[in-house]
Amino acid sequence: MDPKPDTATPGGGFAVLTLQGLEPDHMTETFQARMPTPEELAELELPAGEPVVEPHRTTYTANDVPVEFARGVHAASRFSWTYSFKLPD
C-alpha cells in the first residue's frame, strides 16, 4: 500500500485485497441499537435519550477467511441503511 494521498487503487479497499490474493466473496452485517456511552453522547453531540446504531461488518473470501472488519457508531436519528439484492433461487 502506498501511504501517499491520491494513490489508492481503483476499486478501493476490496481491489487492494483482491490484488493480494484475498478476493472478497461475501459479508455478514449485524446492526445493534443501544443507548450511547457517555463518551459517544458527547462525541456525537446527542440529545438526552437518543439511541445509537452500531453496525458491524465482516467480509470473507470464498474460503471463509475474514479479510475486513468494520464497526461504526451512529446517531439513530441520522442513520439509514438500504439493501437491494436479488433473491436466490
ABEGO torsion letter per residue (X at the ends): XBABBGABBBGEAAAAAAAAGBBBABBBBBBBBBBBBAAAAAAAGBBBGBBBBBBBBBBBBAAGBBABBBBBBBBAAABBBBBBBBBBX
